């Protein structure tokens, strides 16, 4: 019969034939799918983090080099960009050529002109002979004739070069595509 007739005083309870919800099997399958997606996404997320960290590293080195040149032009005196890469692992701007990472409080231009190089992702700043390097910008914002130099920047997966020509131009380029940095 299609319609049920209710009589006076009768209470009817309709019990559903199935209970809505998820089974344990469905829950396990969905967790398995989520864990597989997480495992696939983790390496690309780490590479994204390394890429951003390297980009920050490279642009910070270039900014310090440009700040050194600007200070030399503004103050009309020689300023030095000092890269201590053999043992101290720092980069600083100073009026004194013999400034070091240990004495930066007394000889660095200011606190913003000192930077301890990061070591995460195996980031490295090096020169052609892997020694400490001093780049001197004179009062005209140029380097001494024939003193153009190149810093090599690297991490686990990325490489870049920071070149100083004798006219004082600072050029940053990367071997891989990084937004905001030119290709070499």
N, C-alpha and C positions, 0 to 999 in steps of 0.2 A: 504494500500500500504506500502511495506516494506521500500522503499526509497522515500525520499521527493525530489522533483525536484525544484531547486532554479531557479527562473527566474531573468533575469537581472534587477537590481534596487530594488529587494525585500530584505528586511532585516527581518530575522526571529529571534525571541527570544524564546528560549526554556525555559519554566518555569518549575522548578522541581515540581513534584506532591506532594512531602513531604519535609519538612524542617528538616535538620539534627540538633540534639541537644538533650538536656535532658528536661524532663518535671518536673514540680514542684513536682509531686508525687515521681519520681525517686530520686530527690534531698533529699526529706524528708526521704525516706527509707534509703538512704546511710548515712545520718546524724544519724539516729536512730541506725543503725548497728555500726557506729563508737563510739557513746556514750555508747552503751552496752559493747563494747570491752574495752573502757577506764575504765568503772566501774569495770570490771573484773580484769583488770591489776593493778589498784591502790593498793589494799591490798598486792599483792605479791611484788610490788615495795617498799612499806613501810617496809615489812618484810626483804627485801634485804638490805635496808638502815640500819635497826636496826641490822641486822647480821653483816654488815661491821663495824658499829660503835662499837658494842660489841667486835668484834675481835680486833679492834684498842685499845679499852680500856684494854682488857685482856693482850695483848702483851706489851702495854706500862707499865703496872704494873710489869710484869715479867722483862722487860728491866731495870727498875729502881732497882729491886731487884738484878739483875745480875751485874749492874753497881756498886752497893754498895759493893758487894763481890770483884769485880775486884779492886776497890779503896783500900779496906782493904789489899788485897794482894800486890798491887803495892806500897802503902805508908808504909806498915809494921806497921799499927796501926789500932785501932778499929774504924769502921765506923758504923753509925746507919741508918737504914731505918725506918723512922718514919711515921706511918699512923695515921693521925688525922681524925677520922671518926665520933666522937661524935658530934662535933659542927663545926669545921673548914672545914672539907671535903677536905683534901689535902694529898699528899704523897711527902716526901722529903728525901734527903740524907744529912747527916751532920756528923761532927766530935763530935758534942755535943749532948748528950742524951736529953737535955731539949729544943731543938729547936722547934719552933712552926710555924704555917702558918703566923702568924702576924709578926714574926721577921725573916722570912726566908732570907731577904736580908743580914743580918749580920751573920747568922750561917749556911746557906745551902752551900753545896760544890760549886755550881755555879748556874746560872740561869736555865740550862738544868736539874739540879737535883731537881727542884721543879715543881710539877704538881698539879694544882687544878683539882679535879676529876669532870668529866662531870655529868650533871644531866639529860640530854636528854635520852629518852627511859627508865627512872627510873633506870639508872645504879647505882649500889651500891657496895661498898667495905665494907665487914664486917668481924668480927672475931667471934670466938665461943661465947664470952660473950658480943659482941657488944660494946666494949670499945676501946679506942685508944691503939695502939700496937707499941712497939719499938722492932725491930729485930736488934741485935748487931752481926756484923761479926767481929771476932777478926783478928789479924795480919796474921793468917794462913788461913783465908777465911772460917773458921768454926764458928758455933754457940756454945755457952756454952752447956755443956752436959745437955740433957733433955729439951732443950729450942726449940725443933722443933715446928713449928707453921704452921697454915693454914689460908690463907685469902680466903674468899668466895666472888666471884664476881657474880653479877646477873643483869639482865635487865628484861623487861617485858616477854620475851620468851626464854631467854638463861641463863645458869648457868655454872660457871667454878670454879675451885679451884687452888690456888697457894700455893704449899707446900714447906716449907723450912725444910730440915732435919738437924740433928746436925752436919753433915759433910759439910754443907753449900750448898748442892745441891738445886737448885731452879727448881721446876717442875710445869709446867702449864698444866692443862687438862680441858676438857670441857665435860659436860653431853650430849651435842648435837654435831653432826658433824659440825665442822668448819674447813675449809681448813687451814692447817698449825698448828693446835692445836690438840694434841693427845686426844683421848677419855679417860675418867676416868674409 
